[in-house]
Amino acid sequence: MSVFFPYGTSAASLAPTISVSPGANVSPASGTAQDFTGPVTYTVTAEDGTTAQWTVTAGEAFTSVSAVTSWLSSASGGATANDPISVPLPLAIDLSTGWADLLSAMQDTYVALDLTDCAMGPEFDPGTANTGEPYIVSLTLPAEAKSVKAGDYSSSTFKNFSALTEFNAAAVETVGQYAFRGCTVLETVNLPAVQTIGNQAFWNCTALTTVSLPAATTIQGSAFEDCIALTTVSLPAVTTIQAYAFEGCIALTTVNLPASLTTIGGNPFPGCTKLTAINVDSGNSAFQGKDGMLLNKAGTILIAYPAAKGVVNLSGITAVGNSAFDSCTALTTVSLPAATSIGGSAFDTCTTLTTVSLPAAASIGSNAFAYTGGQALAVTLGPAAPTLGQNMFNGVSAKTVTVTVPSGATGYGSTPGNTADVNWGNGFRGGGWTGSAFDGGTVNGSIDLTITYNNTP
């Protein structure tokens, strides 16, 4: 057993107060001075006469904020974030009442802050005051801390930790949403027990290079979005990954997904243009990886193809998931001869896309061709007009779209003469189309739409 005594106190004559159960006694007695420069053995005799021995070692620690303040005032270093002070003795402070004072003590001095021996509640909440927070270069939480408080979109939990490069929390199980959002110098995160990473928890942590989360089961949406330096991800226990979890991680080349993964809420990897290897454990019953694609186990549903470029022909795909090709900026031509369902935002931000063949499509989701740039786009469809989601060309202007359908095709209606007609063509322009009426979206009048009937796909 280890105990601490206050900084500046001699260990040669300490008289600790020891509490035992009613009817028991302890030897040496409570309050008896002992020399703690070495281990001291205490014998506890229970009411029934049984005994147990405890060997106690004591160490000097900062047990008050005033002691930390005094020590920092005479310490050297800490003038820059590249030269932080590592406090030489354990901090044994009750942070539930002393956190704000501790931050004040660190003002103007950069520190590596180890809170392992401090008292703390089950949730770490640094509060909203920024005094001292910009001077914390590394932070280690005690085992009491089981979660990191969630922030919000405009104010992350660690918003004021502008120098934080390393975060360690051995017992934290939940990192709340927006917790580290925008911590642009954060390089290292050690969370061996964490199970849930919240929405946008590490969004735009642009210096983060490696993520190892051995116990994590749930990665929520956009959790690591725009972590542009992230090269390695290890998630051996994950069961759920939500859409956009790693969007824009442009340095990510390989991802290994375990057999435990059962739920993917949409494309986790849009904009990961260097991600050419998505490896899925062969024991996984729900998914597989193949040629840079993430597919369902049967290989018929395309979930993600982050590195798609040039000409792509996927004859075995019967359904394309939401955002499956999102941000494939080098993709020019896509042929999906068997796909009956095209998910929402499927080709979002495919800025060089010029040709799409979807002869079996029965439905195309909202925003399917959003932000695809200004170049002309040719879309070939089949003999029956598919239902259309809203805002198909959201964010696009001055674009010529030619839709080619077979001669005698049904349900498409005549080529619209203006952008106010209630017809399939204006549904394609953005109004959406249920098969008989607009779906309620806004017609994009800047799209020059031509429907051609005289070519058979």
Backbone torsions as a table, in degrees:
resi	resn	phi	psi	omega
1	MET	NA	137.4	179.1
2	SER	-117.8	139.6	175.1
3	VAL	-131.6	163.5	-178.9
4	PHE	-117.3	149.1	171.4
5	PHE	-123.4	155.2	-170.6
6	PRO	-61.5	145.2	174.5
7	TYR	-53.3	131.0	178.6
8	GLY	93.7	-4.9	179.9
9	THR	-94.5	140.1	177.8
10	SER	-75.3	138.8	178.1
11	ALA	-84.3	-5.6	-173.4
12	ALA	-72.6	-20.5	-177.6
13	SER	-148.9	81.0	178.5
14	LEU	-109.8	139.6	-178.3
15	ALA	-119.4	81.6	-175.8
16	PRO	-72.4	150.0	173.1
17	THR	-91.8	125.6	-175.8
18	ILE	-122.0	126.3	179.1
19	SER	-104.1	134.2	176.8
20	VAL	-128.9	169.3	-178.9
21	SER	-65.3	153.2	175.9
22	PRO	-55.8	134.6	-180.0
23	GLY	90.0	-11.9	178.6
24	ALA	-98.1	163.4	174.7
25	ASN	-140.0	162.2	-176.7
26	VAL	-129.1	143.2	178.6
27	SER	-133.7	129.4	-5.9
28	PRO	-57.4	154.1	-174.9
29	ALA	-68.8	154.3	175.6
30	SER	-56.4	135.4	179.1
31	GLY	87.0	-1.7	179.3
32	THR	-83.0	128.4	-179.0
33	ALA	-64.6	136.9	179.4
34	GLN	-136.9	157.7	177.1
35	ASP	-91.0	106.9	-177.8
36	PHE	-98.8	22.5	171.7
37	THR	-71.1	-12.8	173.0
38	GLY	-138.0	177.1	-179.9
39	PRO	-63.0	146.8	176.6
40	VAL	-123.8	132.8	-179.1
41	THR	-100.9	130.3	176.5
42	TYR	-112.6	139.2	176.7
43	THR	-111.8	124.4	179.6
44	VAL	-107.3	124.4	178.7
45	THR	-108.9	119.8	-178.7
46	ALA	-76.0	169.7	-179.4
47	GLU	-59.9	-29.8	-179.5
48	ASP	-87.7	4.4	175.8
49	GLY	94.0	-9.1	177.4
50	THR	-72.1	151.4	-176.3
51	THR	-125.5	157.1	174.1
52	ALA	-145.9	144.1	-179.7
53	GLN	-110.8	142.0	178.5
54	TRP	-127.2	126.2	175.5
55	THR	-98.6	122.9	-173.6
56	VAL	-114.1	130.1	171.3
57	THR	-113.6	146.5	-177.3
58	ALA	-123.6	146.2	179.0
59	GLY	-138.5	150.9	179.3
60	GLU	-73.0	139.5	-178.6
61	ALA	-149.6	159.9	171.7
62	PHE	-83.0	106.5	-177.8
63	THR	-101.8	1.4	177.6
64	SER	-142.6	152.4	178.1
65	VAL	-65.5	-34.0	-179.9
66	SER	-61.7	-34.6	178.1
67	ALA	-67.4	-39.4	177.4
68	VAL	-64.1	-45.0	180.0
69	THR	-58.9	-44.4	-180.0
70	SER	-63.0	-43.4	-177.9
71	TRP	-67.3	-43.6	-179.0
72	LEU	-62.7	-31.8	-177.1
73	SER	-65.0	-23.1	-178.9
74	SER	-111.4	-2.0	-177.7
75	ALA	-79.2	153.5	176.5
76	SER	-102.8	154.7	-178.5
77	GLY	94.6	-177.0	178.1
78	GLY	81.8	10.4	-178.3
79	ALA	-75.9	-26.3	178.9
80	THR	-132.9	164.0	179.0
81	ALA	-66.8	-21.5	178.7
82	ASN	-81.3	-7.3	-178.2
83	ASP	-135.7	60.3	-177.3
84	PRO	-74.1	154.6	174.9
85	ILE	-85.6	131.1	170.1
86	SER	-97.1	114.8	-178.2
87	VAL	-61.8	125.0	-168.6
88	PRO	-74.0	-23.3	-177.9
89	LEU	-111.8	155.2	176.7
90	PRO	-60.2	145.1	170.1
91	LEU	-92.2	123.2	179.3
92	ALA	-125.1	65.9	-173.0
93	ILE	-115.8	145.4	174.5
94	ASP	-79.6	102.1	-175.0
95	LEU	-76.1	-13.1	177.9
96	SER	-65.6	-24.0	177.7
97	THR	-119.4	-17.8	-172.2
98	GLY	-110.7	5.7	-175.6
99	TRP	-62.9	-47.0	-178.0
100	ALA	-62.7	-40.1	179.2
101	ASP	-67.3	-36.9	178.0
102	LEU	-64.4	-39.9	177.0
103	LEU	-61.6	-40.7	178.9
104	SER	-63.9	-34.7	-179.5
105	ALA	-65.6	-29.1	-176.4
106	MET	-89.6	-5.3	-176.2
107	GLN	-55.6	130.4	179.0
108	ASP	76.9	5.3	177.9
109	THR	-131.3	120.3	179.1
110	TYR	-76.4	133.1	-173.5
111	VAL	-135.2	152.3	165.1
112	ALA	-98.3	109.4	-166.5
113	LEU	-104.3	113.5	178.7
114	ASP	-107.4	110.9	-176.8
115	LEU	-102.3	18.6	-173.4
116	THR	-51.1	-40.4	-173.9
117	ASP	-99.0	10.9	179.1
118	CYS	-85.7	157.2	172.4
119	ALA	-86.8	139.4	-176.6
120	MET	-158.1	151.7	174.4
121	GLY	-72.9	-179.5	-175.3
122	PRO	-72.0	-16.0	179.2
123	GLU	-119.6	129.9	176.2
124	PHE	-84.6	120.4	179.3
125	ASP	-132.6	104.9	-177.7
126	PRO	-74.9	-4.3	179.4
127	GLY	78.0	-172.2	-176.0
128	THR	-105.4	-13.6	178.8
129	ALA	-70.1	139.9	-176.9
130	ASN	-104.8	3.2	178.8
131	THR	-62.1	120.9	177.6
132	GLY	88.7	-31.7	-177.3
133	GLU	-59.8	-38.5	179.4
134	PRO	-67.7	-4.6	-177.9
135	TYR	-105.6	2.3	178.5
136	ILE	-88.0	114.3	-177.7
137	VAL	-90.9	-39.6	173.1
138	SER	-136.3	150.7	-174.3
139	LEU	-140.3	128.1	176.3
140	THR	-121.6	125.7	-177.8
141	LEU	-94.2	155.6	177.1
142	PRO	-75.7	168.2	-178.5
143	ALA	-66.3	-19.4	177.6
144	GLU	-64.7	-28.9	-175.4
145	ALA	-76.0	112.2	-178.6
146	LYS	-103.6	-12.1	179.8
147	SER	-151.2	158.4	173.3
148	VAL	-111.0	126.1	-174.1
149	LYS	-58.3	142.0	175.9
150	ALA	-72.4	147.6	172.0
151	GLY	-104.5	-157.4	171.9
152	ASP	-134.3	178.0	-170.9
153	TYR	-58.0	-37.7	-175.8
154	SER	-94.1	-13.7	-175.8
155	SER	-145.3	94.0	-179.7
156	SER	-71.9	161.5	180.0
157	THR	-58.1	-40.1	-177.3
158	PHE	-104.3	29.7	-176.2
159	LYS	-53.6	-38.5	-173.7
160	ASN	-92.4	1.1	-178.4
161	PHE	-87.9	65.7	-170.6
162	SER	-72.6	-13.3	179.1
163	ALA	-108.2	3.2	-173.2
164	LEU	-70.5	116.7	178.5
165	THR	-108.5	-21.2	-176.3
166	GLU	-139.8	135.6	179.0
167	PHE	-133.2	128.0	-178.5
168	ASN	-128.1	130.3	177.9
169	ALA	-151.5	96.7	-171.1
170	ALA	-67.8	-25.7	-173.3
171	ALA	-113.5	-4.9	-178.1
172	VAL	-63.5	129.7	-178.7
173	GLU	-106.9	-20.9	-177.6
174	THR	-136.4	126.7	171.3
175	VAL	-107.2	115.7	-174.9
176	GLY	-69.0	164.0	-179.3
177	GLN	-61.0	145.2	178.4
178	TYR	62.5	12.2	-172.2
179	ALA	-57.0	-51.8	-177.1
180	PHE	-109.5	17.4	-177.2
181	ARG	-52.0	123.7	175.6
182	GLY	78.9	14.3	175.4
183	CYS	-79.8	84.7	-165.9
184	THR	-77.4	-8.1	176.7
185	VAL	-108.9	1.4	-179.7
186	LEU	-67.3	119.8	-175.9
187	GLU	-107.6	-34.5	-171.6
188	THR	-132.5	132.8	177.2
189	VAL	-131.3	123.7	177.6
190	ASN	-116.2	107.6	-176.8
191	LEU	-135.0	70.2	-172.2
192	PRO	-67.3	-21.3	-176.8
193	ALA	-106.9	-2.7	-173.3
194	VAL	-65.9	138.2	-179.6
195	GLN	-110.2	-32.6	-176.9
196	THR	-129.4	127.7	172.9
197	ILE	-108.4	119.5	-173.5
198	GLY	-74.7	169.5	179.5
199	ASN	-54.9	127.4	178.4
200	GLN	55.8	25.9	-176.0
201	ALA	-58.9	-37.2	-179.2
202	PHE	-121.7	27.2	-179.5
203	TRP	-56.4	131.1	175.0
204	ASN	61.7	30.0	170.0
205	CYS	-83.4	82.8	-164.5
206	THR	-74.1	-9.9	178.4
207	ALA	-102.5	-3.7	-178.0
208	LEU	-72.6	121.9	-174.7
209	THR	-106.2	-29.5	-174.1
210	THR	-136.2	136.4	175.8
211	VAL	-124.8	115.5	175.5
212	SER	-123.9	112.2	-175.8
213	LEU	-128.7	80.8	-170.3
214	PRO	-65.5	-23.3	-177.5
215	ALA	-108.8	-3.0	-173.4
216	ALA	-66.6	130.7	177.4
217	THR	-108.4	-26.1	-175.4
218	THR	-130.7	122.9	173.5
219	ILE	-114.7	111.7	-175.0
220	GLN	-83.6	172.4	-172.1
221	GLY	-55.4	135.3	175.3
222	SER	59.4	21.9	-175.6
223	ALA	-56.1	-40.4	-179.2
224	PHE	-120.5	26.3	-178.9
225	GLU	-59.0	136.3	177.4
226	ASP	62.0	28.0	168.4
227	CYS	-83.0	82.3	-165.1
228	ILE	-73.0	-12.4	178.1
229	ALA	-99.9	-1.3	-175.2
230	LEU	-69.3	121.4	-178.6
231	THR	-113.5	-25.1	-174.0
232	THR	-134.0	134.3	177.9
233	VAL	-131.5	126.4	176.7
234	SER	-123.5	116.8	-177.4
235	LEU	-134.8	66.0	-170.7
236	PRO	-68.6	-16.0	-176.8
237	ALA	-115.2	5.5	-170.8
238	VAL	-66.0	140.5	175.8
239	THR	-115.1	-25.9	-176.2
240	THR	-137.8	129.5	172.4
241	ILE	-128.7	124.5	-178.2
242	GLN	-90.7	168.2	-177.2
243	ALA	-58.1	144.7	174.5
244	TYR	65.7	14.1	-176.3
245	ALA	-53.6	-37.0	-178.5
246	PHE	-122.9	28.5	-178.5
247	GLU	-57.2	137.1	174.6
248	GLY	73.3	13.8	175.9
249	CYS	-81.3	81.8	-167.1
250	ILE	-74.9	-9.5	177.6
251	ALA	-98.5	-5.1	-176.5
252	LEU	-74.7	125.5	-177.5
253	THR	-113.0	-30.4	-176.2
254	THR	-140.4	137.0	174.5
255	VAL	-130.8	133.3	177.0
256	ASN	-111.0	121.8	-177.7
257	LEU	-112.2	137.0	-171.1
258	PRO	-85.6	173.8	176.9
259	ALA	-65.9	-23.4	-176.1
260	SER	-73.2	-16.2	-175.2
261	LEU	-68.3	120.2	-178.5
262	THR	-119.7	-19.5	-174.0
263	THR	-133.9	127.1	172.2
264	ILE	-126.9	121.1	-171.9
265	GLY	-84.8	9.0	-175.2
266	GLY	143.9	-177.0	-177.2
267	ASN	-64.7	114.9	177.5
268	PRO	-79.4	-11.0	-165.9
269	PHE	-123.6	29.4	178.6
270	PRO	-62.3	142.1	179.2
271	GLY	79.7	0.2	176.8
272	CYS	-87.4	70.8	-168.5
273	THR	-68.5	-16.4	177.5
274	LYS	-96.7	0.5	-177.3
275	LEU	-80.8	91.6	-176.7
276	THR	-100.1	-9.8	-179.4
277	ALA	-129.9	107.0	171.5
278	ILE	-109.6	101.7	-174.8
279	ASN	-97.8	125.3	179.3
280	VAL	-115.7	130.0	179.4
281	ASP	-51.4	135.5	-177.2
282	SER	-62.3	-19.3	178.6
283	GLY	-83.3	-2.8	179.8
284	ASN	-70.8	129.7	-176.1
285	SER	-90.8	-7.4	-174.7
286	ALA	-110.9	-31.0	-170.4
287	PHE	-136.1	163.3	172.5
288	GLN	-145.9	155.9	173.3
289	GLY	-111.2	140.6	-178.3
290	LYS	-155.6	122.5	173.6
291	ASP	50.8	42.2	178.8
292	GLY	82.5	3.2	179.4
293	MET	-106.0	151.4	169.7
294	LEU	-108.4	121.0	-173.7
295	LEU	-127.3	164.1	167.8
296	ASN	-68.8	169.0	-174.1
297	LYS	-59.3	-35.3	-179.1
298	ALA	-76.1	-12.4	179.8
299	GLY	77.3	19.9	-177.0
300	THR	-107.2	-17.2	179.8
301	ILE	-113.3	122.3	178.0
302	LEU	-88.2	118.0	179.9
303	ILE	-95.0	-42.3	-177.9
304	ALA	-154.3	138.9	173.1
305	TYR	-141.5	71.1	-168.6
306	PRO	-66.7	-24.4	-176.8
307	ALA	-105.4	17.2	179.8
308	ALA	-60.4	135.5	179.1
309	LYS	-154.0	163.4	178.4
310	GLY	62.7	-131.2	-178.0
311	VAL	-101.1	126.6	-179.2
312	VAL	-124.5	126.8	177.1
313	ASN	-126.3	114.1	-176.2
314	LEU	-121.3	87.6	-171.9
315	SER	-74.3	-22.1	-176.0
316	GLY	-94.0	-1.9	-176.5
317	ILE	-83.8	125.3	178.1
318	THR	-103.4	-14.2	178.3
319	ALA	-148.7	139.7	177.7
320	VAL	-112.7	123.1	-176.2
321	GLY	-74.2	169.9	177.5
322	ASN	-56.7	130.6	173.7
323	SER	62.7	22.5	-173.9
324	ALA	-57.9	-38.4	179.3
325	PHE	-106.2	12.7	-174.9
326	ASP	-49.9	127.0	174.2
327	SER	68.7	22.5	172.5
328	CYS	-81.8	82.2	-169.5
329	THR	-73.6	-9.3	177.3
330	ALA	-105.6	8.0	-179.5
331	LEU	-82.3	126.3	-177.9
332	THR	-112.5	-36.5	-173.2
333	THR	-138.7	133.3	179.7
334	VAL	-132.0	130.8	173.8
335	SER	-123.4	122.5	-179.4
336	LEU	-130.6	75.2	-170.2
337	PRO	-65.6	-21.8	-176.5
338	ALA	-110.8	-2.4	-173.8
339	ALA	-75.4	118.6	178.8
340	THR	-93.1	-22.2	-176.9
341	SER	-127.2	125.8	177.6
342	ILE	-115.8	117.0	-173.4
343	GLY	-70.6	165.4	176.6
344	GLY	-59.9	141.2	178.6
345	SER	58.8	24.6	-174.5
346	ALA	-56.0	-39.7	-177.5
347	PHE	-115.4	21.9	-179.3
348	ASP	-53.7	128.9	175.3
349	THR	64.0	24.2	167.9
350	CYS	-84.1	82.5	-163.8
351	THR	-73.2	-11.8	177.8
352	THR	-113.5	12.7	-178.7
353	LEU	-68.0	128.3	-179.7
354	THR	-124.1	-23.3	-173.9
355	THR	-140.4	128.8	177.9
356	VAL	-136.2	127.5	177.9
357	SER	-114.5	117.4	-176.8
358	LEU	-133.4	61.2	-172.1
359	PRO	-67.9	-18.2	-178.8
360	ALA	-104.7	1.5	-172.6
361	ALA	-62.6	125.8	174.2
362	ALA	-104.3	-18.4	176.8
363	SER	-151.2	142.5	176.2
364	ILE	-130.5	125.2	-172.2
365	GLY	-76.6	169.3	-179.8
366	SER	-59.5	146.6	175.8
367	ASN	61.0	22.5	-174.1
368	ALA	-56.0	-38.0	-177.3
369	PHE	-116.6	27.5	-179.0
370	ALA	-63.6	142.3	173.9
371	TYR	55.3	35.7	179.2
372	THR	-87.6	11.8	174.0
373	GLY	91.9	-171.5	-174.7
374	GLY	-105.5	-4.9	-178.6
375	GLN	-73.7	158.2	-179.1
376	ALA	-63.6	147.9	-179.7
377	LEU	-130.1	129.9	176.0
378	ALA	-108.3	123.9	-179.5
379	VAL	-119.8	123.4	177.9
380	THR	-104.7	123.9	-179.5
381	LEU	-116.8	-177.2	-173.9
382	GLY	-103.1	-164.1	-170.4
383	PRO	-73.6	-14.0	178.5
384	ALA	-125.1	133.8	-178.2
385	ALA	-62.7	125.2	177.6
386	PRO	-74.0	156.1	169.4
387	THR	-71.5	150.5	-172.4
388	LEU	-127.3	135.6	170.6
389	GLY	-74.7	177.4	-176.7
390	GLN	-81.9	158.6	169.2
391	ASN	53.8	48.9	-176.3
392	MET	-55.7	-34.2	-177.1
393	PHE	-118.1	39.2	177.8
394	ASN	-54.4	132.5	177.8
395	GLY	80.5	6.9	-179.4
396	VAL	-113.4	137.9	175.0
397	SER	-137.3	158.4	176.1
398	ALA	53.1	49.3	-178.1
399	LYS	-120.7	135.8	174.8
400	THR	-97.8	123.6	179.3
401	VAL	-119.1	125.3	175.7
402	THR	-110.4	119.2	177.9
403	VAL	-103.2	119.1	-179.3
404	THR	-106.4	128.4	179.0
405	VAL	-131.7	160.0	-178.0
406	PRO	-65.3	154.2	172.9
407	SER	-59.8	136.0	179.8
408	GLY	80.8	6.8	179.4
409	ALA	-61.6	150.9	-175.4
410	THR	-113.1	150.1	171.3
411	GLY	91.9	-7.6	-175.8
412	TYR	-84.9	-28.5	-177.1
413	GLY	77.4	178.0	-178.8
414	SER	-79.3	160.0	176.4
415	THR	-58.9	124.7	-175.4
416	PRO	-65.5	137.6	179.0
417	GLY	-87.7	-16.9	176.8
418	ASN	-153.2	177.5	-174.4
419	THR	-90.9	8.3	-179.6
420	ALA	-104.5	-14.1	-177.7
421	ASP	-62.2	140.0	174.6
422	VAL	-87.3	91.6	-178.6
423	ASN	-153.3	172.1	-176.0
424	TRP	-59.8	-39.6	-178.4
425	GLY	-58.3	-43.2	178.5
426	ASN	-75.6	-22.6	168.9
427	GLY	-63.1	-40.0	177.9
428	PHE	-67.9	-31.7	177.7
429	ARG	-68.7	-12.2	178.4
430	GLY	143.0	-15.3	-177.8
431	GLY	-72.6	-15.4	-174.3
432	GLY	77.7	156.1	-176.4
433	TRP	-148.4	120.7	-177.7
434	THR	-87.3	-6.6	-172.8
435	GLY	113.4	-17.4	178.8
436	SER	-144.5	-12.0	-175.5
437	ALA	-156.9	163.6	173.3
438	PHE	-60.6	150.0	-178.7
439	ASP	-95.9	-3.7	174.5
440	GLY	111.5	-1.8	179.2
441	GLY	-79.2	175.5	-178.7
442	THR	-91.1	126.2	177.9
443	VAL	-70.1	127.5	-179.6
444	ASN	-89.1	98.2	-175.4
445	GLY	-69.8	-12.4	-178.3
446	SER	-83.4	-7.3	179.5
447	ILE	-85.8	119.8	176.7
448	ASP	-86.7	96.6	-172.8
449	LEU	-99.6	129.4	175.0
450	THR	-123.1	131.0	175.9
451	ILE	-107.7	122.0	-177.7
452	THR	-111.6	125.9	-176.8
453	TYR	-101.2	-12.0	-165.5
454	ASN	-93.8	12.8	176.2
455	ASN	-122.2	133.6	178.1
456	THR	-92.3	125.0	-179.7
457	PRO	-57.2	NA	NA
